[in-house]
Amino acid sequence: MILGPMMRYVDDVSASIWCETRDAGRVVVTAAGRSWAAHTFAVHDHHYALVHVDGLPPNSTLPYTVAIDGTPVWPAERSGFPASVIATLGDGHPVRLSFGSCRTSVGHDEGGNRTHGVDALRACALRLSSPDNEVQRPDLILFLGDQVYADLTTEEMQKFIRARRDITQPPGKELADYEEYAHLYSLAWSDAANRWLLSTVPTAMIFDDHDIRDDWNTSQSWKRQMNATTWWRGRIVAGLASYWVYQHLGNMSPAERANDEIWRLIAAHDGPDELDLSAVLDEFAERCDRDPTSYRWSYCRDLNDVRLIVVDSRAARELDPARRALIDEQETGWLNERMRGGFRHLLIGTSLPFLLPPGLHHLESWDEAISEGAWGKPAAWVGERLRQLVDLEHWGAFQRSFRAVAKMATEVADGQRGTAPATVTFLSGDVHYSTVSEVERTSGSRIVQAVCSPIRNPLPVAMRSFSAVMAYGIATRLSAFLARSARVPSPPFRWAGMRGPWFDNCLASLEDTPAGLRLCWEKGVVQGGDQLHPLVENVATVVLAPRAP
């Protein structure tokens, strides 16, 4: 087994366990005296299996093992970690969820920690695996983008690339094909502590730009530039095909898999030879890029009395200036159907923060307006260059989508779409700092933006200053003036920061407690020079108490 086992979709009675194997074979998962099996499928000479484990009791915690063609492969011999378990959901406890984004794959020694900081995910994994641990295991870890960096590669990844091709030719140090993506995922998920964590805690994922390339789908101009290169087709095909295999496949419930065009081919195959999906997935990925409406990457899960909606804010964009939107009309309709009350909390996972600091939001809305011609063609050229230079491409830079989703969130919070939840909370990453903001309201549900970024990829000091300045005072007033001068309507509501920004590598957690929704950010710290065994330290805690009726 090369990667995994990874615990992916889990509900009350079933679990989906993913792995990558060295060769074709039959993967068997055993728990509580029962076994479940799946044959591998192939993609570009790599082999994968997803084992559907069903018929489990709710609220159960069952140790499991994995074998391939009768040979035990998990747990690894002398691993030093506890047994991996399948923990089903149920009504026994409030939902506990961890989330974060932006994690680079470098070593965990002194050199790696000096350049990239301590891996917050790994620090939390070591704490959970400790015999002295008193922290409850999360029901889910939500990875909100940039699980891998296809464009900003590490030295280790570049060694692999150099062994295959001339790195002085395009795309240079960036990824070129599926084989390189497969190696990058291996670097990201093979550390022993993180591998154990991913084998026992369910995960859900969504891409952001660096999973493919910086500024992915920023604008129509950006896409034309990429399509004019010799290497972009290979990148986008390999990026989306590998994303389906390594990330999206495990996001789907058994019912969603049953309706998935690629999974149906896997489920229907019963021949003696391994199913090879290479050509099918490549064609599928190219179609997804050419016609984003042909496939949906977003998904929705109800975790007891909490609804989690995870939104694709990259591939589903409409880039035609006349209809420019962060999520196209079809995706907006899908989201609109699922933005409902009747839950204790409504969580919306989107890699890009819905609510940026107001100064930055106004700057992005102004830049969108002038890029689309509000100040004439010369200003439009400047606006487009600025948009790509400093990443002005969040929700604020797609005003049509921002206003549509703001209306949905407000209607949920006001009880117009069913019983109002305690909170409508957006969970995001991307910006390489963490913060909490809240919409200014006197009644109804609290509307909150919580950001956790990065897990491991700290923002340069100069960019920290820019981010902090844009969060306050004069920058907000100036950018609001610019937006008004470009005839951008005022936002439909006001919001302000509650805590932050802070710039540590962090993993955030969320738990529904009697006092309210508890949000906690934690980082890894090295003590006594022991680089490989960091401890966990609290960075910030915020409790969102429900409003009195």
C-alpha positions as CSV (number, residue, x, y, z in Angstrom):
1,M,0.0,0.0,0.0
2,I,1.5,3.3,-1.2
3,L,-1.0,5.7,0.4
4,G,-3.7,5.2,2.9
5,P,-5.8,3.8,4.2
6,M,-7.7,7.1,4.3
7,M,-11.0,7.3,6.1
8,R,-13.3,9.4,3.8
9,Y,-17.1,9.6,3.8
10,V,-18.6,8.2,7.0
11,D,-22.3,8.3,8.2
12,D,-24.3,6.4,10.8
13,V,-24.0,3.0,9.3
14,S,-21.2,3.1,6.6
15,A,-17.7,4.2,5.9
16,S,-15.6,4.7,2.7
17,I,-11.9,3.7,3.0
18,W,-9.6,4.8,0.2
19,C,-6.0,3.6,-0.7
20,E,-3.4,3.6,-3.4
21,T,-1.6,0.3,-3.9
22,R,1.6,-0.7,-5.6
23,D,0.0,-3.3,-7.9
24,A,-3.4,-4.4,-9.0
25,G,-5.2,-6.4,-6.4
26,R,-8.1,-7.1,-4.1
27,V,-8.2,-4.8,-1.0
28,V,-10.0,-6.2,2.1
29,V,-11.0,-4.2,5.1
30,T,-11.8,-6.3,8.3
31,A,-13.6,-4.9,11.4
32,A,-15.6,-6.6,14.2
33,G,-15.3,-10.1,12.6
34,R,-16.6,-8.9,9.2
35,S,-14.9,-8.1,5.9
36,W,-15.5,-5.9,2.9
37,A,-13.6,-5.9,-0.3
38,A,-12.9,-4.0,-3.5
39,H,-10.8,-4.6,-6.6
40,T,-8.4,-1.8,-7.6
41,F,-8.8,0.3,-10.7
42,A,-5.9,1.9,-12.6
43,V,-5.2,5.4,-13.8
44,H,-1.9,6.1,-15.6
45,D,-0.2,3.0,-14.1
46,H,-1.3,3.8,-10.6
47,H,-3.7,1.6,-8.7
48,Y,-6.5,2.6,-6.3
49,A,-9.4,1.1,-4.4
50,L,-12.3,2.5,-2.4
51,V,-13.8,0.0,0.0
52,H,-17.4,0.5,1.0
53,V,-17.9,-0.7,4.6
54,D,-21.6,-1.0,5.4
55,G,-24.0,-2.5,7.9
56,L,-22.2,-0.8,10.9
57,P,-24.0,0.2,14.1
58,P,-24.4,3.9,14.7
59,N,-22.2,5.5,17.4
60,S,-19.7,2.7,17.1
61,T,-15.9,2.8,17.2
62,L,-14.4,-0.3,15.5
63,P,-10.7,-1.0,15.0
64,Y,-10.0,-2.2,11.5
65,T,-7.2,-3.8,9.4
66,V,-6.4,-3.9,5.7
67,A,-5.0,-6.7,3.6
68,I,-4.2,-6.8,-0.1
69,D,-4.5,-10.2,-1.8
70,G,-4.4,-11.9,1.6
71,T,-1.3,-10.0,2.8
72,P,-1.8,-7.8,5.9
73,V,-0.7,-4.2,5.0
74,W,-2.3,-2.1,7.8
75,P,-1.6,-1.4,10.6
76,A,2.1,-1.1,9.7
77,E,4.4,-3.2,11.8
78,R,5.9,-1.4,14.8
79,S,4.1,1.8,13.8
80,G,3.9,3.0,17.4
81,F,0.4,4.5,16.7
82,P,-2.9,3.4,18.1
83,A,-5.2,1.1,16.0
84,S,-7.0,2.9,13.2
85,V,-10.8,2.9,13.8
86,I,-14.1,3.4,12.0
87,A,-16.2,5.8,14.1
88,T,-19.7,6.0,12.8
89,L,-22.0,9.0,13.5
90,G,-25.1,9.0,15.6
91,D,-27.1,11.1,18.0
92,G,-24.8,10.6,21.0
93,H,-22.8,13.8,20.9
94,P,-22.7,17.3,19.2
95,V,-20.8,17.5,16.0
96,R,-17.0,18.2,16.3
97,L,-15.3,19.4,13.1
98,S,-11.7,20.5,12.3
99,F,-10.9,22.7,9.3
100,G,-8.1,24.5,7.6
101,S,-6.3,25.1,4.2
102,C,-3.0,25.6,2.5
103,R,-0.5,22.9,3.5
104,T,2.9,22.5,1.8
105,S,4.8,19.2,1.8
106,V,8.3,19.7,3.3
107,G,10.3,17.8,5.9
108,H,9.4,18.1,9.6
109,D,13.0,18.5,10.7
110,E,14.6,21.8,11.8
111,G,15.1,23.0,8.2
112,G,11.5,22.4,7.2
113,N,10.2,23.9,10.4
114,R,12.4,27.0,10.0
115,T,11.3,27.7,6.4
116,H,7.6,26.6,6.6
117,G,6.8,26.5,10.3
118,V,5.5,23.5,12.3
119,D,2.8,21.5,10.5
120,A,-0.3,22.2,12.6
121,L,-2.0,19.1,11.2
122,R,0.9,16.8,12.3
123,A,1.0,18.4,15.7
124,C,-2.7,17.7,16.2
125,A,-2.1,14.1,14.9
126,L,0.6,13.5,17.5
127,R,-1.6,14.8,20.3
128,L,-4.5,12.5,19.3
129,S,-2.2,9.5,19.1
130,S,-0.7,10.1,22.5
131,P,-1.7,7.7,25.3
132,D,-2.2,10.8,27.5
133,N,-4.5,12.5,25.0
134,E,-7.7,13.9,26.6
135,V,-8.9,15.8,23.4
136,Q,-11.9,14.2,21.7
137,R,-11.4,13.0,18.1
138,P,-13.2,15.2,15.5
139,D,-16.0,13.7,13.5
140,L,-14.6,15.2,10.3
141,I,-11.6,17.2,9.1
142,L,-12.6,19.6,6.3
143,F,-9.6,20.6,4.0
144,L,-10.6,23.8,2.3
145,G,-8.1,24.0,-0.6
146,D,-4.5,23.9,-1.5
147,Q,-4.0,20.3,-0.3
148,V,-1.1,20.2,-2.8
149,Y,0.8,23.0,-4.5
150,A,1.1,22.2,-8.2
151,D,2.8,25.5,-9.1
152,L,5.1,26.2,-6.1
153,T,6.9,23.0,-5.8
154,T,9.4,22.0,-3.1
155,E,13.0,20.9,-3.6
156,E,11.9,17.3,-3.1
157,M,9.3,17.5,-5.8
158,Q,11.7,19.2,-8.1
159,K,14.2,16.3,-7.8
160,F,11.4,14.0,-9.0
161,I,10.6,16.3,-11.9
162,R,14.3,16.6,-13.0
163,A,14.6,12.8,-13.1
164,R,11.8,12.7,-15.7
165,R,12.2,15.8,-18.0
166,D,14.1,19.0,-18.7
167,I,13.1,21.4,-15.9
168,T,14.3,24.4,-18.0
169,Q,11.4,23.8,-20.5
170,P,7.8,24.8,-19.8
171,P,6.2,24.2,-17.4
172,G,9.5,24.2,-15.6
173,K,9.3,23.5,-11.9
174,E,5.5,23.2,-12.0
175,L,3.7,20.0,-12.5
176,A,3.2,18.7,-16.0
177,D,1.2,15.4,-15.9
178,Y,-0.6,12.8,-13.8
179,E,2.6,11.0,-12.7
180,E,3.9,14.2,-11.1
181,Y,0.5,14.8,-9.4
182,A,0.6,11.3,-8.0
183,H,4.1,11.9,-6.6
184,L,3.0,15.2,-5.1
185,Y,0.1,13.6,-3.3
186,S,2.5,10.9,-2.0
187,L,4.7,13.6,-0.5
188,A,1.7,15.3,1.1
189,W,0.1,12.2,2.7
190,S,2.9,9.8,3.5
191,D,4.3,11.2,6.8
192,A,3.6,8.5,9.5
193,A,1.8,10.7,12.0
194,N,-0.5,12.3,9.3
195,R,-1.0,9.0,7.6
196,W,-2.3,7.6,10.9
197,L,-4.6,10.6,11.5
198,L,-6.0,10.3,8.0
199,S,-6.6,6.6,8.5
200,T,-8.9,7.2,11.5
201,V,-10.5,10.6,11.2
202,P,-13.0,11.1,8.2
203,T,-12.0,13.8,5.8
204,A,-13.8,16.0,3.3
205,M,-12.0,18.2,0.7
206,I,-12.4,20.9,-1.9
207,F,-9.8,22.4,-4.2
208,D,-8.5,25.9,-4.4
209,D,-6.2,27.5,-7.0
210,H,-2.8,26.0,-6.1
211,D,-4.2,22.5,-6.4
212,I,-4.2,23.5,-10.1
213,R,-2.4,26.9,-10.5
214,D,-2.3,30.3,-8.8
215,D,-5.2,32.5,-9.8
216,W,-7.0,29.6,-11.4
217,N,-10.0,31.0,-13.3
218,T,-9.5,34.5,-12.0
219,S,-10.9,36.0,-15.2
220,Q,-11.5,35.4,-18.9
221,S,-8.2,37.2,-19.7
222,W,-6.3,34.8,-17.3
223,K,-7.9,31.8,-19.0
224,R,-6.9,33.0,-22.5
225,Q,-3.3,33.4,-21.3
226,M,-3.2,29.9,-20.0
227,N,-4.9,28.4,-23.1
228,A,-2.2,30.0,-25.2
229,T,0.6,28.1,-23.5
230,T,1.9,24.7,-24.7
231,W,1.5,23.1,-21.3
232,W,-1.8,24.2,-19.8
233,R,-4.0,21.5,-21.3
234,G,-1.7,18.8,-19.7
235,R,-1.9,20.6,-16.4
236,I,-5.6,21.1,-16.2
237,V,-6.4,17.5,-17.4
238,A,-3.9,15.9,-14.9
239,G,-5.0,18.3,-12.1
240,L,-8.7,17.5,-12.4
241,A,-8.3,13.8,-13.1
242,S,-6.0,13.4,-10.1
243,Y,-8.3,15.5,-7.9
244,W,-11.2,13.2,-8.7
245,V,-9.2,10.2,-7.7
246,Y,-7.3,11.5,-4.6
247,Q,-9.8,14.0,-3.2
248,H,-13.3,14.0,-4.7
249,L,-14.1,10.3,-4.9
250,G,-14.0,10.1,-1.1
251,N,-16.2,13.2,-0.7
252,M,-19.2,11.4,-2.2
253,S,-21.8,9.4,-0.2
254,P,-22.6,5.9,-1.4
255,A,-25.8,7.3,-3.1
256,E,-23.8,10.1,-4.8
257,R,-21.2,7.6,-6.0
258,A,-24.0,5.4,-7.4
259,N,-25.0,8.4,-9.6
260,D,-21.4,9.4,-10.6
261,E,-20.5,8.6,-14.2
262,I,-17.0,7.5,-13.4
263,W,-17.8,5.4,-10.4
264,R,-20.5,3.6,-12.3
265,L,-17.9,2.2,-14.6
266,I,-15.9,1.0,-11.6
267,A,-18.9,-0.6,-10.0
268,A,-20.0,-2.3,-13.2
269,H,-16.6,-3.8,-13.9
270,D,-16.4,-7.5,-13.1
271,G,-13.8,-8.8,-15.7
272,P,-10.6,-10.7,-14.7
273,D,-8.4,-7.7,-15.6
274,E,-8.1,-4.5,-13.7
275,L,-10.2,-1.6,-15.1
276,D,-8.0,1.1,-16.6
277,L,-9.7,4.5,-16.4
278,S,-6.8,6.6,-17.8
279,A,-8.4,7.7,-21.1
280,V,-11.9,8.0,-19.5
281,L,-10.6,10.3,-16.7
282,D,-8.5,12.4,-19.1
283,E,-11.5,13.0,-21.4
284,F,-13.7,13.6,-18.4
285,A,-11.3,16.2,-16.9
286,E,-11.0,18.0,-20.3
287,R,-14.7,18.2,-20.5
288,C,-15.1,19.6,-17.0
289,D,-12.7,22.4,-17.8
290,R,-14.3,23.1,-21.2
291,D,-17.9,23.0,-19.8
292,P,-18.0,23.5,-16.0
293,T,-21.8,22.8,-15.9
294,S,-21.1,19.2,-17.0
295,Y,-20.0,18.1,-13.5
296,R,-20.5,19.3,-9.9
297,W,-17.7,19.3,-7.4
298,S,-19.7,20.9,-4.6
299,Y,-21.5,18.7,-2.1
300,C,-23.7,18.8,1.0
301,R,-23.7,16.7,4.2
302,D,-26.1,16.7,7.1
303,L,-24.2,15.7,10.3
304,N,-26.9,15.1,12.8
305,D,-28.5,18.5,13.4
306,V,-25.7,20.4,11.5
307,R,-25.8,21.0,7.7
308,L,-22.4,21.4,5.9
309,I,-22.5,22.7,2.4
310,V,-19.1,22.7,0.6
311,V,-19.0,25.0,-2.4
312,D,-16.7,24.8,-5.5
313,S,-15.6,28.4,-5.9
314,R,-13.0,27.7,-8.6
315,A,-14.2,25.4,-11.4
316,A,-17.8,26.6,-11.4
317,R,-17.0,30.2,-12.3
318,E,-18.6,32.1,-15.1
319,L,-15.9,34.2,-16.7
320,D,-17.9,35.9,-19.5
321,P,-17.8,39.6,-18.5
322,A,-21.5,39.9,-19.3
323,R,-22.4,37.1,-16.8
324,R,-19.3,37.1,-14.6
325,A,-19.9,35.1,-11.4
326,L,-17.9,33.2,-8.8
327,I,-20.4,30.3,-9.1
328,D,-22.4,30.0,-12.3
329,E,-26.2,30.0,-12.6
330,Q,-26.5,26.3,-12.3
331,E,-24.3,26.1,-9.2
332,T,-26.1,29.1,-7.7
333,G,-29.4,27.3,-8.1
334,W,-28.0,24.1,-6.4
335,L,-26.7,26.2,-3.5
336,N,-30.0,28.1,-3.2
337,E,-31.9,24.8,-2.8
338,R,-29.6,23.7,0.1
339,M,-29.4,27.0,2.0
340,R,-32.1,26.1,4.5
341,G,-33.0,26.5,8.1
342,G,-34.2,23.7,10.4
343,F,-30.6,22.9,11.6
344,R,-28.8,23.7,14.7
345,H,-26.1,25.3,12.6
346,L,-25.7,25.9,8.9
347,L,-22.0,25.7,7.8
348,I,-20.9,26.8,4.4
349,G,-17.4,25.6,3.4
350,T,-15.8,27.7,0.7
351,S,-12.1,27.9,0.1
352,L,-12.3,31.7,-0.5
353,P,-13.5,33.7,2.4
354,F,-17.0,35.0,1.8
355,L,-16.4,38.0,4.1
356,L,-12.9,39.5,3.8
357,P,-11.9,42.5,5.9
358,P,-14.1,45.3,4.6
359,G,-11.2,47.3,3.2
360,L,-10.1,44.4,1.0
361,H,-13.7,43.6,0.0
362,H,-14.3,47.1,-1.3
363,L,-10.9,47.1,-3.1
364,E,-11.9,43.9,-4.9
365,S,-15.3,45.2,-5.9
366,W,-13.7,48.4,-7.2
367,D,-11.1,46.4,-9.2
368,E,-13.8,44.2,-10.7
369,A,-15.7,47.2,-11.8
370,I,-12.8,49.0,-13.5
371,S,-11.5,45.7,-15.0
372,E,-14.9,45.3,-16.7
373,G,-14.7,48.9,-18.1
374,A,-16.3,51.2,-15.5
375,W,-13.4,53.7,-16.0
376,G,-12.6,53.0,-19.6
377,K,-10.2,50.7,-21.5
378,P,-6.9,52.0,-20.0
379,A,-8.2,51.6,-16.5
380,A,-9.5,48.1,-17.4
381,W,-6.0,47.0,-18.5
382,V,-4.6,48.3,-15.1
383,G,-7.4,46.6,-13.2
384,E,-6.8,43.2,-14.8
385,R,-3.1,43.4,-14.1
386,L,-3.8,44.4,-10.5
387,R,-6.3,41.6,-10.1
388,Q,-3.7,39.0,-11.1
389,L,-0.8,40.6,-9.3
390,V,-2.3,40.7,-5.8
391,D,-5.0,38.0,-6.1
392,L,-8.1,40.3,-6.1
393,E,-10.4,37.5,-7.0
394,H,-12.5,36.5,-3.9
395,W,-16.2,36.8,-3.5
396,G,-15.9,40.6,-3.3
397,A,-14.5,40.6,-6.9
398,F,-17.6,38.7,-8.1
399,Q,-20.4,41.0,-6.9
400,R,-23.2,39.2,-8.7
401,S,-22.4,36.0,-6.7
402,F,-21.6,37.8,-3.4
403,R,-25.0,39.5,-3.4
404,A,-26.9,36.4,-4.3
405,V,-25.3,34.4,-1.5
406,A,-25.6,37.3,1.0
407,K,-29.4,37.3,0.3
408,M,-29.6,33.5,0.9
409,A,-27.6,33.7,4.1
410,T,-29.8,36.6,5.4
411,E,-33.0,34.9,4.6
412,V,-31.9,31.7,6.4
413,A,-30.8,33.8,9.4
414,D,-34.1,35.7,9.4
415,G,-36.1,32.4,9.5
416,Q,-37.5,32.9,5.9
417,R,-36.2,29.5,4.8
418,G,-37.3,27.4,7.8
419,T,-36.5,27.6,11.5
420,A,-33.5,29.9,11.8
421,P,-30.3,28.1,13.0
422,A,-28.2,29.5,15.8
423,T,-25.5,30.5,13.3
424,V,-24.9,30.7,9.6
425,T,-21.1,30.2,9.6
426,F,-18.8,30.4,6.6
427,L,-15.7,28.3,6.9
428,S,-12.8,29.3,4.7
429,G,-9.0,29.4,4.0
430,D,-6.8,30.7,1.2
431,V,-5.6,34.0,2.6
432,H,-2.8,32.7,4.8
433,Y,-4.1,34.3,8.0
434,S,-6.9,33.4,10.4
435,T,-9.7,35.6,11.5
436,V,-13.3,35.8,12.7
437,S,-15.8,38.3,11.4
438,E,-19.5,38.8,12.0
439,V,-22.3,40.6,10.2
440,E,-23.8,43.4,12.3
441,R,-27.4,42.2,13.2
442,T,-29.7,42.8,16.1
443,S,-32.0,39.8,15.6
444,G,-32.1,36.4,14.0
445,S,-29.2,34.1,13.5
446,R,-25.6,35.2,13.8
447,I,-23.8,35.3,10.4
448,V,-20.2,34.6,10.9
449,Q,-17.0,34.1,8.8
450,A,-14.3,31.9,10.3
451,V,-11.0,31.6,8.4
452,C,-8.2,29.1,9.2
453,S,-5.2,29.4,6.9
454,P,-2.5,28.2,6.6
455,I,-2.1,24.7,8.1
456,R,1.5,25.0,6.9
457,N,2.6,27.7,4.6
458,P,3.1,31.0,6.4
459,L,2.6,34.4,4.7
460,P,5.7,36.5,4.1
461,V,6.1,39.3,6.6
462,A,5.6,42.0,3.9
463,M,2.2,40.5,2.9
464,R,1.2,40.2,6.6
465,S,1.5,44.0,6.9
466,F,-0.7,44.5,3.8
467,S,-3.4,42.1,5.1
468,A,-3.4,43.8,8.5
469,V,-3.6,47.3,7.1
470,M,-6.5,46.4,4.8
471,A,-8.5,45.2,7.8
472,Y,-8.7,48.6,9.5
473,G,-9.7,52.3,9.5
474,I,-8.5,54.5,6.7
475,A,-7.9,51.7,4.3
476,T,-11.6,50.7,4.6
477,R,-12.8,54.2,4.0
478,L,-10.5,54.8,1.1
479,S,-11.4,51.5,-0.7
480,A,-15.1,52.1,0.0
481,F,-14.7,55.6,-1.7
482,L,-13.0,53.9,-4.7
483,A,-15.8,51.4,-5.0
484,R,-18.5,54.1,-4.9
485,S,-16.6,56.1,-7.5
486,A,-16.8,53.1,-9.8
487,R,-20.6,52.9,-9.1
488,V,-20.4,49.7,-7.1
489,P,-23.5,49.5,-4.9
490,S,-22.9,49.3,-1.1
491,P,-22.9,45.8,0.4
492,P,-26.3,44.5,1.6
493,F,-25.0,44.4,5.2
494,R,-22.1,45.6,7.3
495,W,-19.6,43.3,9.1
496,A,-16.6,43.7,11.3
497,G,-13.7,41.6,12.6
498,M,-14.2,40.0,16.0
499,R,-10.7,38.5,16.4
500,G,-7.5,38.5,14.3
501,P,-5.9,38.5,12.0
502,W,-3.2,36.2,13.2
503,F,-0.6,34.5,11.0
504,D,0.4,31.2,12.7
505,N,0.2,27.8,11.0
506,C,-3.1,26.6,12.5
507,L,-5.7,23.9,12.4
508,A,-9.1,25.2,13.6
509,S,-11.8,23.2,15.4
510,L,-15.5,23.8,15.8
511,E,-17.8,22.2,18.4
512,D,-21.4,22.9,19.3
513,T,-21.4,23.4,23.1
514,P,-24.2,24.4,25.6
515,A,-22.5,27.9,25.7
516,G,-22.6,28.2,21.9
517,L,-20.6,27.3,18.8
518,R,-17.0,27.1,20.0
519,L,-14.2,27.9,17.5
520,C,-10.6,27.2,18.5
521,W,-7.4,27.7,16.5
522,E,-4.3,25.7,17.5
523,K,-0.7,25.6,16.3
524,G,2.3,23.3,16.8
525,V,5.3,24.4,18.9
526,V,8.7,22.8,19.3
527,Q,9.9,22.5,22.9
528,G,13.3,21.4,24.0
529,G,14.6,21.2,20.4
530,D,12.5,18.1,19.6
531,Q,11.5,19.1,16.1
532,L,9.8,15.8,15.3
533,H,7.4,15.9,18.2
534,P,5.8,19.3,18.4
535,L,3.2,20.1,21.1
536,V,-0.1,21.8,20.5
537,E,-0.7,25.4,21.7
538,N,-3.9,27.4,21.7
539,V,-3.8,30.5,19.5
540,A,-7.4,31.8,19.9
541,T,-10.8,30.7,21.1
542,V,-14.1,32.3,20.2
543,V,-17.5,31.2,21.5
544,L,-20.6,32.2,19.4
545,A,-23.4,32.3,22.0
546,P,-26.9,32.1,20.4
547,R,-28.9,35.3,20.5
548,A,-31.8,35.5,23.0
549,P,-35.1,35.0,21.2
